[in-house]
Amino acid sequence: MRAKRISTGAAMAVGALAAASLAFAPSALAVTPQSATITADCGSFGGGEATLTATQDGTTATITVTSAITAPIALSQDSISSTLTMVKASGGTTAFTGTKNPAMAAGDPVTVGPLSGTVASGDSLEAYGGSLQMTVFGITITCTATGAQSPGPFVFD
């Protein structure tokens, strides 16, 4: 009988702790919009529409860029060093960096990311006025947006 009361008490304690942890757990943070498009100019490497996809986990955010330029040759996974500089509505810039990219065949759209950066609640970041620099085999390619991103800047919780 005593063992039954102890196990019942333990189960109730575990349930109470689980409920308390849910009550005090931070709410999920979200960036809006989660995806935006820009028209980019990458100089002699081409240009066109690019898609930026953003995620947020606390003060860490990631952005993946799928560009309109195509890989001139096959590129191995994680072979592109990239820095995406976004302009803050409040002034200044935020950089997202990394060496993440999928393997790409010649002719595939160039995709880089997720690139990581630090954001604060309320940050509003826009690609127009910033740049994407990608270094492949020692060659640096710089792409800039030719206009504002659509549907608008990324706003972080």
PyMOL commands that set and color helices and strands:
alter all, ss='L'
color gray80, all
select helices_A, chain A and resi 2-24+43-45
alter helices_A, ss='H'
color red, helices_A
select strands_A, chain A and resi 31-32+35-41+47-57+60-70+81-88+93-98+109-118+124-136+139-145+154-156
alter strands_A, ss='S'
color yellow, strands_A
deselect
rebuild
show_as cartoon
